[in-house]
Amino acid sequence: MSSACSRQHLQACCRWLDGLIKRQVVRLRAERKSLPDEFRGLSISECEADALLTAGFGNAAAPHPATAGIDNEMLEEQACAAQFPDSGLNQLCARLRIRDFERRALLIAVAPELDLRYQVLYAYVQNDVTRKLASIDLVLKLLCSSRGEQWSHRQDFSPAAPLFRHLLLRFADEDVPHERPWLARSIVVPQRVVEFLLGHASLDRRLLDTCDLIEPDCQPDQLDLPADDLIQLWRAVPLLGNGGVVVLRGRDGTGKLRAAEAICRDLQKPMIVCDFRSDLANERSPGALLCRDCTLLDAGLYLKLGATTPENRKLYADLTQHLARAPFPIFLSLEDAQATALDLHSETCLRFDFPVPDVAARRSLWQRELGALPGHPALQAEIDEFAGEFRFTPGQIRAVAQEARSISLRGADGILHAGDVREAAHNLCNPQLQCLSQRAQLLFDWDDLVLPARVLQQLHEIAAGVRLRHVVHAQWGFDAKLGKDAGVTVLFSGVSGTGKTMAASVLARSLGLELYKIDLSGIVSKYVGETEQNLRRIFGEAEHSSAVLFFDEADALFGKRSEVKDAQDRYANIEVAYLLQKMEQFTGLAILATNLRSNIDAAFLRRMQHVVEFPFPDPAHRERIWRAMFPAAAPLGDDVDFPFLSRQFELSGGNIRNAVTAGAFLAAEREQPISMEHLVQAVGREMQKMGKLPSRAEFQNHFEIITRLNTDRQ
C-alpha cells in the first residue's frame, strides 16, 4: 500500500464528490429563495458555497445542471478507483469486501476529515448551519437517483451491514441520547480508518495498551521444536494463508510466539500480538476491533488467552462471534492443559503442544546461550546444575543469559560467573511469586545449623537429591519409571523453635534457589474454589521460577480429612484432595513444616519423600546454640556462663535467640557489655512468656536478679 497513491486516489475522489455536491446545490437553489440580510451569519450564502466548490482539488468547472443524471458520476468514480489499485481505499474495499455503493458512502463520510470545507458544504446542502457532518439522508440523496433507490439502500446503514459491522462507520451521537429520526443521524469515520485510507498502517489507539504490531523475523531453524512437529507445522503454512486456527498450548517462553512469527513470516504477513489476559473489558467490542485491524493490515492474530471466568465469558463470546470466519490466520496461545474458550469452527484447525524442555534439552539451551558469552571456566561445569535446578523454558533461558551478561559487565573482571546466572534467574523469574508469598532472607549456612548428625545427614541427602536429580532421572533413565522432572517433597516435624525454618533457608541457599514462605492467611478463603485457585497460582509460579516453597504451620492447610457431615466439610475435603494433586504434579522442592505431625493427613505423609524430625536440643546442643548466637562484634562480658545457661534452662533454639536479643538490648540501654545479669533477666522474661514461673532451683545463685526484677516491676 502506497501513501502517495492513497492520497492521489482520495484527491480524485474529492473532485468527484465536489461534482455530486454541485448537483445537489443546483437542485436546492431551485427549491428555496435567498435568506434576508437579518439571517446573515446564521446561514451559509450561495456565494460562500460557490467559492468553496471552486476551491476544490483542481476542479473549477461550473455547477452541473440540476437535470444532469447521476450515472455518469458513478462511472467516473468507478474509473477513478481503477486508476489507483494499490491505494488504501481499494485495499480496504478488497479485504473487507466493500461494494461500490458502500465505498461511495464511506467517501462522503470521510470527506470532512480530509478537508474542513466539507463541513460548510454539508451544512449548506442540509440547510442547517449546525449539521457539519453527512447524515444518512444526505448520503442517500447524493448517491441515489430516485426515492425507491434510496429506500433500497437504507439497509447498507444497518448494524449488520459491512460498514458498521467492520467499524468503518459509526453514528456521531452513539454515546448520547438522541431524538432525531434515523435518517437525520450523522455518520463519522473512526480515526483509525482515516489513517488507513491515507496510507498509514497502524493499530487502533484503543488496542495500543494490549496489542503490538510486529514484523516477524523468526526463521524456521530458530524454533526449538522437535523435527516431526516442525515438519507438520510447515506443511500447514499454505493452508493458513486465507484463514485458519492454530492452537498453541504451553507456558510462556516455550516457543509459541516464535512459531507463530515463523508462520507469518513465511506468509509475508505482519502479526498483531494481543494479550487477552489484560483488561480489554472496557471496550464495547474488542473482537470487532481486532478483526477489522487484522483484516485491514492483512496480518495474523496472536491471542494470549486466560482461563474462562464469569467476568470474561461475555468477552470470549464476542471474540468467537467476530473471529469465527476471519480471513486471516489466528493463533490461540493457551496455558498447559487449558482448553480453548473460543469455538471458532475453522476448517483448518491445528493443535501443537509446547512442553517445558527436559533436562537434556535445557542443557543444550544453556550451552548455546552461555557458550557465546565470555565466562569463567568453572561456569561450564555448572551448566548441568542449571539444567537440573531451573525448570526454565527456552525464552526464560535466553532472558536469563542476557541479564546475566549485563550483571557480569558490572563486575571487576567483566567475566560471567555462575553467581551472575543465578542472580539473573532470581531477578527475572520470581517477581510474580512475590505477590503470592513472602520471600525469605537466606542468612544462614550449614555451619549455622546446630542439629544432631543424623538430621544434618538427612538435610544433605535432600540437597543432593535436588541437585543431582538430572543425573538420576535423565542420564540414568529413572524418568521412565518415576516420571519426568519429579519433584522433591519434604516434611519438617518438631516443636516450635527447633530450627525448621532455618534448615529450609540453608537448603535453599545451598541450592542457589530462592525460598518463599507461603502466607496461609492469603491463601485460605471462605469462598468456594478460591483457595484452590490461589494454590494453583502459587504452585504454577513456583514451578516457572524454580523456587523453593515453604509451608509453615502446614497442618492448618494439609490437615486430616474429616467425616462429611455438611457442605463445609465436603468443600474442606475437596481442598485437601486438590492439594494432594498439586503436590504430586509439582516438580520443584516443597517443604512442609509442622509442630504437630499427628495432624497431617496420612495421604500427605505417604507422598513425602523425606520426613525430618527436629528434636528438642539437649544441653550440649543448647550450649552450641547459645555461643553461635553472639556475633564477633558483640561486647560479651567475662561472667557469661554458657554451660550454666544451657544446662539449667530447657529452651529451644528460637527461645534462645529471643533471650539473646533481649539481653543485648538491655545491655545497650545501660551502655554496658552483655553480662550474665542481662541474659538471666532475658531468660526470665522468656520463661514467663512461655507460661513458666522462674524457680530458685533453675536460676540458683542468679535467682536474686529475677526477684529484684519482679520487685522493681511492682
Buried (B, 14 or more C-beta within 10 A) or exposed (E): BBEEBBBBBBBBBBBBBBBBBBBBBBBBBEEEEEEEEEEEEEBBBBEEBBEBBBEBBEBEEEBBEBEBEBEEBBEBBEEBBEEBEEBBBBBBBEBBEBEEBBBBBBBBBBBBBBBEBBBBBBBBBBEBBEBBBBBBBBBBBBBBEEEEEBEEBEEBBEEEBBBBBBBBBBBBBEEEEBEEEEBBBBBBBBEBBBBBBBBEBBBBEBBEEBBEBBEBEBEBEEBBBEEEBBEEBBEBBEEBBEBBBBBBBBBBBBBBBBBBBBBBBBBEBBBBBBBBBEEBEEBEBBBBBBBBBBBBBBBBBBBBBBEBEEEBEEBBBBBBBBBBEBBBBBBBBBBBEBEBBBEBEBEBBBEBBBBBBBBEBBBBBBBBBBEEBEBBEEBBEBBBBBBBBBBBBBBBBBBBBEBBBEBBEEEEEEBBBBBBBBBBBBBBBBEEBBEBBEBBEBEBEBEBBBBBEEBBEBBEEBBEBBBBBBEBBBEEEBBEEEEBBBBBBBBBBBEBBBBBBBBBBBBBBBBBBBBBBBEBEEBBBEEEEEBBBBBEBBBBBBBBBBBBBBBBBBBBBBBBBEEEEEEEEEBBBBBBEBBBEBBEBBBBBBBBBBBEBEEBBEBBBEEBBBBBBBBBBEBEBBBBBBBBBBEEEEEBBEEBBBEBBBBBBBBBBBBBBBBBEBBBEBBEEEEEBBBBBBBBBBBBBBBEEEEEEBEEEBBEEBBEBBBEBEEEEE
